[in-house]
Structure formats: C-alpha cells, structure tokens
C-alpha cells in the first residue's frame, strides 16, 4: 500500500485522556525506603544482621542463663570438657567458659562499637570541614591526617597500651588515635564532590550558613558511604582488640574479652582445644557478620544499582 492509498478510514481513532495518561500510578518511595527494600533482598546481609542481634542479646543475658559468673574460680572443676553443667566447659582455673564467652562478647563489642563511634564523629567532622572549605584549611587538616597515617597503627596502639594503665578506655583511646583517618578521607571526597551541586549553590544563594549547609545538606547526603565505612570499621576494631588482648595488652584480670580468653587458652590448646575454640569462633563469626552487612549496605546504597 502506497502513501497515496492510506486513508483516515483505515485507522480507528482512540480517545486519549491526557490527564489520565500523565497520572503517576506507581507508588512513590524515598531513597532510604528503596535502599531498605534492596537490602532485604540480600539474604546474606540479613543473616549478618540476625547474627549481630543474637550476639548482642547473648552478651546481655548469656552470663545470667549460664548459672555461673565469669570470675568464679573452682580448681576442682578445672579444664572440664563441655557438659550439662558447663556448656562450653571450664578453663584452667575452673571458670565457666560459657559465662566468660558472653561476658567477653560484652567487652569486645563495647570496645569495638565505642572505638568505631569515636572514629565516626572525628572522621566526619574532620573530613567535612576539609572538603567544604578547601584551600589552606583542607591542606592543613589533611597534612595532619597524612602524618598520623604515616605512623604504623599497631605501633601507636601498643605504645599507648604500654605507657598508660590497662583498661577499657585506654584501649579505646589507643584504637582511635589514628582510626578516624579513613573515615575522614571518604567524607572529604564526598563533600568535595557535592559542594558544587546545584542545590548547595541554591541554598547558599538563599543565605544558608556554612553550618547549615554542612549539617542539613552535605553530611546527610554522604550517609551512604559513611554507614558502609562504619560497618567495615567495627570488625577491624574487633580484630585489633582481640590482637592486643592476645598479646597481653587487653583488659586486666579478672575481666575477660575474646582476645584475653584466646591468650589464656593458647598454652593448653593441645590438651583442651575447647577453651580456644569458642572465643576464636565468635571473633570470626562477628567479623564475618559485619563484613556481609557492609557489603549489603554498599550494594543497597549504591545509586548505580537502582532499578
């Protein structure tokens, strides 16, 4: 059929309702709701969340349900294998390993979470100021961070642990001396990228102060990378605490953490492996859980993966 042969009668005219055609029928959603929807699809990340929740609950009630305390010694029950009374067995002083494991979970998780929280606060403030103001402010702040980053992390931590008295806050302070630098660099890069955005220029033109721009616009829009970095900082802090405690620089006796329990069990590992197995297992499980949560958050918050 040629063009000259096409007639209007060959077509059926459809009535078009332009108002109905332009109506948005899909359910609107926010960025965070969409991120949560995609995060829920990651079964491994949900498993990590479940593990962390379970560990937190057991850290609070584990010692109570054991029927024993973490510091009660009984040489008559020393080095017992797991049994009905002592579910994880006992150590060389007859202390219940189950009670000490969950008390140690409380100490290890508290140190890791506090160290990560302090790293978060210092890193976000430092990086946001450097990225927002730029110029000499950025130069001075980041050169200080580079100098601290150039000092071996474990060397700084070990020196502080040797000089200062042993304790929870000494270990937290030692871990946060240089632990915030990675967070600061990530926040700085995000803020430098966002500060030239149109909505930042519009807010600035309307008279918004620097503090308001940072608090209301820039930092909230960097929460995705901040949360991912935070979830990956926590397992690093847990490993560092366990490593220092394994070296004998952990919390003082009779307090227990997973690292101190591993250190105490090393000498008798060949004969009583259960004393080392349980704290080492929960260290690995916790680190794995936080890592898979971090991977899940990274995928959920990445705008490139949105569909």
N, C-alpha and C positions, 0 to 999 in steps of 0.2 A: 504494500500500500504506500503510494507516494504521499508527499506532503499536501498536495492539492486535493487529494481524496479524503483527508481527515476532516471530519465534520464534528460539530459540537454534540450532535445527537449520538455520536459513537461513545460518549462518556456519560457516566452517572455522576451528577453533582452531589457532593457531600456537604451537609450543613456543618459548619465549623463554629464552635463556641470558643472564641478566643480567651475568654475569662477562665473557662474550664481547662483549656489547653495549657495555660500558664500557671495553673494552680500546682503548688508543691504537694505531692501526695506522699512522698517519703517522710519518715519520721526524722526530725532534726536531732542531732546529737552533738555534744561538745567533744573537744579534743580528748579530755580525760575519760569520758564515757566510752569513746571509741577505743582508747588505749586499753581500758579495763576489759572491754569485750574481746579484744585480740589477745590480751594477756591470759584470759580464761581458757582460750583455745590451746594454750601451751601446757600440756599435761605435766611435763617435767618440771616446769616452773611452779605449778600448783602443788606438785609433790614436795618441792623445796619449801614452799610456804607452810604446808602441813607439818613437815619435819621441824621447822623452826618453832611453830606454835606448840607442838608436842614437847620439844626440848625446854621451852620456856615454862610450860606448866609443870613438867617434872622437876625443873630446877627449883620451883617454889614449894612443891609438895612431896618431892621424892624422899627427902630425909624423914618426913613425918610418917609416910606409909611404910617405911622400912622397919620401924620399930626399934631402930638403933640411932645413935648420934655419930657424927663424923669423927669425933675426937675421943670417944670412949675406947680405952685400951683393955685388952684381956689376953694376956700371954698364953692362957690355956687354950684359946681358940686361934692361935697364930697360924697363918698360912693354910687356912682351910679352903678346900675347893668349893665351888658353888653348890649350895644345898638348900633345903627348905627354910632354914632359919636365916642364912646369909646368902641371898640370891646371887650375888656376884662373888661370893667367897670373902675371905679376910686377908689382910696384909700381914707383914712380919711382926706387927705389934698387936694383932688380933682385932684391928679396927674393921668395921663393916665396909667393904668396898662399894656396895650399892649406895649407902648413905654418903660416902665420900665422893662418889662419882657425881651425884646430883648436887652436892654442896660445891664441888669443883666446877660444875656447869654454871652455877650461880656466879662464882667468882670470875671464871673465864669470860662468860658472856657480858658481865658487868664491865670488866676491863675493856673488852673489845668495843662494846657499844659506847662507852664514855669516851674512849680514845677517838673513835670514828666521829662522834658528835662534835668534839672539840676541833678535830680536823675539818669538819664541815663548816663550822662557824668561822674559824680563822681563814680557811681557804676561800670561802665565798666572799667574805668582806675584802680580803686582800686582792683577790683576782678581779672583783667587780670594780674596785677603785682604780686598779691599774688599767683595766680595759676601758673604763669610761673616760677617765681624764687624759690618758695617753701622755705623750711628751715626756717631760722630766719626771713626773710622778710615776709613770709606767717604768721609766728607765731605772729610777732608784729602787722601787719596790721589787722589780723582777731581778735586779742585780743582787739584792739581798737574798732573794729566794735561790738564785743560782749558786751563791756562795754556800748557803746552807745545804743545798742539794749536792754540792761537790764533796761534802764531808760524808764519809761512809756512815750509813744509817745505823747499822748494828754497833759500830764503834761508839757513836754518841750515846746510844741507849745503854750499852754495857758500862761506859764510864760513869754515867749518871747513877746507874744502879749500884755501882761500887762505892761512889762518893757519898750518896745520900742513904739514909736508913731504909731498909726494906719495908715495903708496904704497898697497898693498892694504889694510892695516889702518886707515889714515887714512880711506879711502873707506868701509870697513865701519863704522867708528865714526860717521862723518858720517851714514850712512844709518840708523843705529839710534838716534840721539838722540831722535827722535820717532816712529820707525816702529812702535813697540810699542803705541801708544795704541789703535789699532783692535782689536787682539787683546785688550787689557786690558778694553775696554768689552764685547766679546762674552762673554768669560769671566765678567765680573762679572754680567752679566744672566742667564747660565745658572746660576751658582752661587746667586744670589738666588732664582731660581725653584725650585731643587732643595733648598735648605736646609730648607724646611718640609715636605719629603716624609716619609712615614711611616717609611721605612727609615732615614732620617737621625735622626729622633726616637727610633726604637728603638735604634739604635747608641749614641746619646748617653745614653739611659737605662741602657744596659748598661755605661756607664763609658768609652766610647771618647773619646780625647782629641781636641782640635781638629785637631791634625796628622794623626791617623789618619782623621778624617772627611774632611779635605781630600784626602789622598793616596790613600786606599783607596776612597772613595765619590764625592765630588763631582767632582774633576778627571777621573777615568776616565769619568764619565757625561757629560762635556762634550767628549769627544774628537771626536765627530762635527763640531760647529761649528768646533772648533779645527783639524781637518785640512782642512776646506773653506777656512777663512780662510788657512791656511798655503799651500795650493796657489794661492791668488789673490794672496798677498803676494810669492811668488817672481817672477812676471812683472813686478810693479811694481818690484821691486828690479833686475831685468834692464834694464828700460827706464830707470830712474834712473841706473844705471851707464853705459849707453850714452849717455844725455843729457849726463852730466857729462864723459865722455870726449870726446864730440863738441864740448863747449865748451873742451876743452883742459885739463880738471881731472882727467883719468884717470890711469892708471898711467904712470910715467915711461918714456921710451925706454931701451933697445930693446924693452921688454916691449910686448905687444900685447893688446888686447881688441877685441871687435867695435866698440865705440864709438870707440876710437882709430883703428882701421882706416877707419871711415867718415869720421872727421875728416880723416885723411891723404888719402883719395881724393876729397874734395869738390872740391879745386882743379882736378883733372884729369878730372872726371866727364864733361865734354862729349866728351873725346877717348878716354878709357879707362874706359868705364862698368863694365867687369867688376870693377874694383877696389872699387867701392862696392856692386855688386850682391850679391856673395856674403856679406859681413858683414851687410848690411841684410836679406837674405833669411833668414839663420839667426836673427837677432834676432826677426823676425816669426814664423818657424816655432816658435821656442821659446816665445814668449809665447802663441801660439795653442794649443800643446800643453798648457801648464799651465792655461790657461783652460778647455779642454774637459775636462781631468781634474778640475778643481774643480767644473765643472757636473755631471759624472758622479758624483762623491762626494756632492755636495749631494742629488742625486736618490736615490742608493743609501742614504744615511744618514738620510733624512727618514722618520720613523715614519709620517707620514700617507700615504705612498705604498706602505706594506707591504700585500701581498695574501696 
